[in-house]
Amino acid sequence: MSLPDSRLTDKYFSLPKLTQRSTLTEILTKSSYEELQHIYNLTHKLLSIDIISKLSKTDALRILSFLDAQSLCRASKVNRKWRQLAGNDGLWYLLCRGEDWLHYGEDDSVIHSVPSTPISSHIPPHVTH
């Protein structure tokens, strides 16, 4: 794929913003499906923002703590960072406790392995680590 003559792009970017927008609109409306698909693939990547990965670990875990088990498993497939966060023992402990999947007193090692530093009044302390 060859790049367009730089004079063309220089000319486009020297235009007033409103003229740039109308020119771009005209180009897009006259583009073929294949060209639009190509543009979509490029812009989709450019416009995708991974909010969870940009947050602090504490805030990301706070958000993920609202997911159910199936959604948390799906979230773990997004990328490595999400897998690390979604696999957090404290997060799963909170989920299991909320679903009453734990039987308290049967395995104290699980309870004692969860850190006790609180992150908020809404999220139990063990979710942050």
C-alpha angles and dihedrals in degrees: 000000000000122000120240121260106282089229089067095052092041089053092048093051092046090060120096113268094251091053091047090054095049091046091051091048091052092049092050095048090052095045124107123245091256091052091048090049089053091049090048092052091051097045094042090061092044094049098043111107122190100210095175093057091050094054127085114266090251094053093043091052090047090057094043090050089074092062125098121234096267093049091046090053090050091049090055089064096060098084142312095282092052091046090053092049096042090050093057110136093217091052092052091044089055091048093048092047091049091051091045090241092136125078105212117226095021095092113020091173089073093051094045093048092061113093117239103216108123122223099185143342090259099052121057115241097252095067097075100067 
